[in-house]
Amino acid sequence: MLHITSLNDGLELFKALGSDIRVEILNILLEENNISMNELASRLSITNGALTNHVKKLEASGLITTSGEAAGHGNQKICSIIQNKILIDLEKADDFSNVYDTEIKIGHYSNYRIYPTCGLASKRALIGEVNDPRYFEHPERYNADILWFTKGYVEYVIPNFIPSSQNITQITISAELSSEAPGINENWPSDIRFYLNDVCIGSWTSPGDFGDVKGLFTPDWWPPNWNQYGLLKLLIINRKGTFIDGLKISDVTINDFHLDYHSSLRLRMAVEDDAAHVGGLTLFGKSFGNYGQDIKVRLHYAPLE
């Protein structure tokens, strides 16, 4: 997901979308991803040279990517869409300059309780045996860049190093997630709940476990019939409630927690027995999926009142 927080930050994106042809390119890629430049030019009835200019603008805006692929008559460029959602949030933050940013590695969970199917892997190899929860205690798990389980939870401690005499006014969390099906299944819903300090702040239903194409960052050794990528979700809790991708999912607010520079912060992601859809959870880190990131966290803060 592409998150735009100011008009200036979104300038390249707005320019890229200011063309009927470029919008049609995106429509084609949304219907049928990974199309050659030659085929795109043919379907749009424009020359390859004209298409190249349009594709460059879409690449510069971060909406698509191109890669080389061997063909019968040499190499040709393949176009792929890399952003499935755009969130434009122009509401002014309380004080956007007062933020603390951090990233949490996928394997740096502080607590867990999970059930098979399950497993974890670094960018180089599986960690232990799949479907054996004991390996979630393996020392190598700190290097994990992907983990998955059918039900249960993983919990992370969010570092809180905001300056003294400050309170936390907003928490923003970004992570790449999907369901966990046996093998892959794009129609495999899973209700994923989010907890902050043991309080459920909301849930999101993942539509499936995706493996139709290889993840952009997923290593070559990873089996092709296993989950390849997820969806980038943006979770925000502030004074107005809790939101995912700009949509309100609960009335729980940041004020309910009374968080300051002394506070401990525990983020839990869970798939529980009483959910309508017990479809598992997969968490993607820097070396897997489509976004090349770990769990990103931003703490907004302001002076104690």
C-alpha positions in Angstrom: 0.0 0.0 0.0 1.2 3.5 -0.9 0.6 6.0 2.0 0.5 9.7 1.0 0.5 12.1 4.0 0.9 15.4 2.2 0.2 17.0 -1.2 3.9 17.6 -1.8 4.8 13.9 -1.1 2.1 12.8 -3.5 3.1 15.1 -6.4 4.8 12.4 -8.5 1.9 10.1 -7.9 -0.7 12.7 -8.9 1.3 13.5 -12.1 1.5 9.8 -13.0 -2.3 9.4 -12.6 -3.0 12.5 -14.7 -3.1 10.5 -17.9 -5.8 8.3 -19.4 -3.2 6.0 -20.9 -1.4 5.5 -17.6 -4.6 4.8 -15.8 -5.5 2.2 -18.5 -2.0 0.6 -18.0 -2.8 0.2 -14.3 -6.3 -1.2 -15.1 -4.7 -3.8 -17.4 -2.1 -4.8 -14.8 -4.7 -5.1 -12.1 -6.6 -7.6 -14.3 -3.6 -9.4 -15.6 -0.3 -8.7 -13.8 3.2 -9.4 -15.4 2.6 -8.3 -19.0 5.3 -7.6 -21.5 5.9 -4.1 -22.9 5.1 -5.4 -26.4 1.8 -6.8 -25.4 0.9 -3.6 -23.4 1.7 -1.4 -26.4 -0.4 -3.6 -28.7 -3.4 -3.5 -26.3 -3.1 0.3 -26.0 -2.5 0.8 -29.7 0.5 3.0 -29.1 4.2 2.7 -30.0 6.8 1.0 -27.8 8.5 4.4 -27.5 5.4 6.1 -26.3 4.7 3.3 -23.8 8.2 3.6 -22.4 7.6 7.2 -21.3 4.4 6.3 -19.6 5.9 3.3 -17.8 8.9 5.4 -16.6 6.5 7.8 -14.9 4.5 5.0 -13.3 7.8 3.5 -12.0 9.0 6.8 -10.6 5.7 7.1 -8.7 6.2 3.7 -7.1 3.1 2.1 -8.7 4.7 -0.5 -11.0 8.1 -2.2 -11.7 9.7 -3.6 -14.8 12.0 -6.6 -15.0 13.8 -8.4 -17.8 12.7 -11.8 -19.0 14.2 -14.2 -21.6 11.9 -14.6 -24.6 12.2 -16.4 -27.9 13.8 -13.5 -29.6 15.9 -12.2 -26.7 15.0 -10.3 -23.6 11.8 -8.3 -23.1 10.6 -6.2 -20.3 7.8 -7.4 -18.1 5.6 -4.8 -16.3 4.2 -5.7 -12.8 2.0 -3.7 -10.4 3.5 -3.4 -6.9 0.9 -1.3 -5.1 -2.6 -2.7 -4.6 -3.9 0.3 -2.6 -3.3 4.0 -2.3 -4.1 5.8 1.0 -4.1 9.6 0.8 -4.3 11.0 4.3 -4.1 14.8 4.3 -5.3 15.4 7.9 -2.6 17.4 9.8 -1.1 15.4 12.6 -0.8 16.9 16.1 2.9 17.5 15.6 4.4 15.4 12.8 7.9 16.4 13.7 7.8 14.7 17.1 8.0 11.1 16.1 10.1 8.1 17.0 10.6 5.5 14.2 11.7 1.9 14.6 11.5 -1.5 12.9 10.9 -4.9 14.5 12.3 -8.0 12.9 9.8 -10.8 12.3 11.7 -13.2 14.5 12.0 -10.8 17.5 8.7 -11.8 19.1 8.7 -11.8 22.9 5.9 -14.3 23.4 3.9 -16.7 21.3 1.4 -19.6 21.3 1.0 -21.1 17.9 -0.5 -24.3 16.3 0.4 -26.0 13.0 0.6 -25.6 10.1 3.5 -23.4 11.2 7.1 -22.6 10.6 9.7 -19.8 10.2 12.6 -19.1 7.9 15.5 -16.8 7.4 16.4 -15.4 4.0 18.7 -18.4 3.5 16.9 -21.4 4.9 14.1 -22.9 6.9 14.6 -22.7 10.7 14.2 -26.3 12.1 11.3 -28.4 10.8 7.9 -27.1 9.5 4.8 -27.8 11.6 6.8 -28.2 14.8 6.0 -25.3 17.2 9.1 -26.1 19.3 11.3 -24.4 16.7 9.7 -21.0 17.5 12.2 -21.2 20.5 15.2 -22.0 18.3 18.1 -19.4 18.8 18.1 -18.9 15.0 14.6 -17.6 15.1 16.0 -14.1 15.7 17.1 -14.1 12.1 13.6 -15.1 10.8 12.2 -13.0 8.0 8.9 -14.9 7.6 6.7 -16.9 10.0 3.3 -18.6 9.7 0.8 -20.4 11.8 -2.8 -21.6 11.6 -4.0 -20.2 14.9 -2.6 -18.7 18.1 -0.6 -15.5 18.4 2.8 -13.8 18.3 3.6 -10.8 20.5 6.3 -8.1 20.0 7.7 -5.5 22.4 7.7 -2.1 20.7 10.8 -0.1 21.7 9.7 3.1 23.5 12.5 5.6 23.4 10.6 8.9 23.0 12.1 11.8 25.0 11.3 12.1 28.7 8.3 14.1 29.9 6.4 13.2 26.7 3.2 11.2 26.1 2.3 9.1 23.1 -0.4 10.6 21.0 -0.5 8.1 18.1 1.0 4.8 17.1 1.3 3.8 13.5 2.2 0.2 12.5 2.9 -1.1 9.0 3.3 -4.8 8.2 2.9 -7.2 5.3 0.4 -9.9 6.2 -1.6 -12.8 4.7 -3.6 -15.8 5.8 -2.0 -19.3 6.2 -3.5 -22.0 4.1 -2.1 -25.5 3.5 0.0 -24.7 0.4 -1.6 -21.5 -1.1 -5.2 -20.4 -1.6 -6.2 -16.9 -2.6 -9.7 -17.5 -1.2 -8.8 -18.4 2.4 -10.1 -15.7 4.7 -8.7 -15.2 8.2 -9.7 -12.9 11.0 -6.6 -11.4 12.4 -7.0 -9.5 15.7 -4.6 -6.8 17.0 -3.9 -6.2 20.6 -2.0 -3.4 22.4 -1.1 -4.2 26.0 -3.7 -7.0 26.1 -6.5 -4.8 24.8 -8.1 -5.8 21.5 -7.9 -2.7 19.3 -9.6 -4.2 16.3 -9.4 -6.9 13.6 -8.9 -7.3 9.9 -9.9 -10.1 7.6 -7.1 -11.3 5.3 -8.7 -12.5 2.0 -6.2 -15.3 1.3 -2.8 -16.8 1.2 -1.1 -15.6 -2.0 1.1 -17.6 -4.3 0.0 -16.8 -7.9 3.3 -15.2 -8.6 6.7 -15.1 -6.9 7.1 -12.3 -4.3 9.4 -9.6 -5.4 11.7 -10.1 -2.4 11.0 -13.8 -1.8 14.3 -15.8 -2.2 14.8 -18.2 -5.1 15.1 -21.3 -2.8 11.6 -20.8 -1.4 9.2 -23.5 -2.7 6.9 -22.0 -5.5 3.8 -23.6 -4.0 4.2 -21.8 -0.6 3.0 -18.3 0.3 4.8 -15.8 -1.8 3.6 -12.4 -0.6 1.0 -10.6 1.5 -0.8 -7.3 1.7 0.8 -4.2 3.3 -1.6 -3.0 6.1 -1.4 0.3 7.9 -2.7 0.2 11.5 -3.2 3.5 13.3 -4.4 4.2 16.8 -4.9 7.8 17.8 -7.3 10.0 19.7 -10.2 9.3 17.3 -10.0 5.5 17.3 -8.2 2.6 15.6 -7.9 2.5 11.8 -6.7 0.1 9.1 -5.8 1.7 5.8 -7.9 4.8 6.9 -11.0 2.8 7.7 -12.1 2.8 11.4 -12.1 -0.7 12.9 -12.8 0.2 16.6 -13.5 3.0 19.0 -10.5 2.2 21.1 -8.3 5.3 21.3 -4.8 6.1 22.3 -6.1 8.0 25.3 -7.5 4.8 26.7 -4.0 3.6 27.4 -2.4 6.7 29.1 1.0 6.0 27.4 4.1 8.1 28.1 7.8 7.8 28.0 7.8 5.2 30.8 5.2 2.9 29.2 5.8 -0.6 27.9 4.2 -1.4 24.6 3.2 -4.9 23.5 1.7 -5.6 20.1 0.0 -8.9 19.6 -1.3 -10.4 16.3 -3.7 -13.3 16.8 -5.9 -15.7 15.1 -8.2 -17.1 17.7 -10.5 -20.1 18.1 -13.7 -18.1 18.3 -13.0 -16.2 15.1 -15.5 -16.6 12.2 -12.6 -17.4 9.9 -9.7 -19.3 11.5 -7.4 -19.0 8.5 -4.0 -18.5 10.0 -1.4 -15.7 9.7 1.7 -15.2 7.7 4.1 -12.3 8.6 6.6 -11.2 5.9 9.9 -9.5 6.6 12.5 -7.7 4.5 13.6 -10.8 2.6 10.1 -12.1 1.7 7.0 -10.8 0.0 6.6 -7.6 -2.1 7.5 -4.7 0.2 11.0 -5.4 1.6 10.3 -4.2 5.1 10.0 -5.6 8.7 7.3 -4.4 11.1 7.5 -0.6 11.0 6.4 1.4 14.0 6.1 5.1 14.4 5.3 6.7 17.8 4.0 10.3 17.8 4.5 12.2 21.0 3.8 15.5 22.7 4.7 17.1 26.0 2.8 15.8 29.1 -0.1 17.9 30.0 
